Amino acid sequence: MIIYNVTINVDESIHDPWMKWMTEKHIPEMLKTGKFTKALMSQVLVQEDLGGITYSVQFTCSSRETLDQYYREDADELRREGFELFGNKFGAFRTELKVVGEFVTST
């Protein structure tokens, strides 16, 4: 299993419309590609020196090949809209994670 993590720092001046776009449009469109099985959005609690509010969105996919297919078929188009809507008021960096184990508590 692969996690495609996108960490985004959002300028407070666009936060509310950006959050609406992310939760109502962008994340659902990412899931509609059929490449990801789920998405988890979290707010980063560490304050950034540059200001803004930071989020991590983790998209789970079944394999490296599926993620590569997303890059080839969907990534450019899905990334474009955010920059068209919000310009340089947010910054993002991406990390690919390979899941090596999952552990849960037993109650």
N, C-alpha and C positions, 0 to 999 in steps of 0.2 A: 504494500500500500504506500502511496506517495501523498504527501501533503504539499500543496502549492500555497505558500504563505505570502500574502501581500500586506506589507506594513505601510500605512498611509498617515502622513501628518497633514492635518487640515487647518487652514487659517480660520480663525473664529468668525471672520466676516462672512464666510460661505457655509458655515457648519450645518445649519438647519436644512437648507435646500440640498446640500451634498448628502446629508444623512438620508433624507427622503429619497433621493435618486438612488443611493446605494441599496437601501433596503427594499424599495418598491420596484426598481427597474434593473440595476446592474447585477446584483447578486442573483435574482431570479433568471436573468438572461444567461448568466454563467452556468447555472444549473440546467437550463433548457438545452445547452449544447449536448447534453447527454454524456459529457466527459467526466463529470464530477458527481459523486453520490451524496455529498452534503457540504454545507458551509457553516462555519462557526465564526461569528464576529465578536471581538473582544476589544474593550478600551484598554489601552496601555496606561497604567497608573503612575508610571515614572514621568515626572515633569521634564519636558525637553527644553534645553537652553534657548532654542530658536522660537519657542512659544507654540501656539496652536494646540490642537488636540490630536492625539495619535491613536490609531486603531490597528488591529491585526485581523485580517480575514483569512481563515484557513479553509481551503477547498480540498476535499479528499477525493483522490481518484485511485483506480485499481492498479495502475502500472505506469512505469516510465514511458512506455509506448503511447499510452492514452494521453499523458501530459504532452508529449511531443506532438501528437495529433492536434491537441488544442492549440499549441503554438503555431502550427502550420495553417490550420483552418479557421481559427476564431480570434486569436489574441489581438491582432492589429485592429480589427474592427471594434471589438469590445473595449479596447483601451482608448480609442479615438474619441468617443463621445464624452468621456470625462474631461479630456483636455479642451474639447470644443465648448463645453458648458462652463468649466471653472478655471480654465487657463492655468496660470502658474500659482494659483492659490492653494495648491496641494502638491505634495511630493510623495512618490511611492517607490519602494524597493521590494524586490521579490526574492524569495528564498525557497528552494526545493528541499524537502525533508523526506527521508526514507524512514518509515516506521519500522523499528526493530523489535518492539514489544509493546504490549498494552497490559496494564495492571489495574485491577479494581479491588476495592475492599469487599470483603464478604461480611455481611451483617446478619 
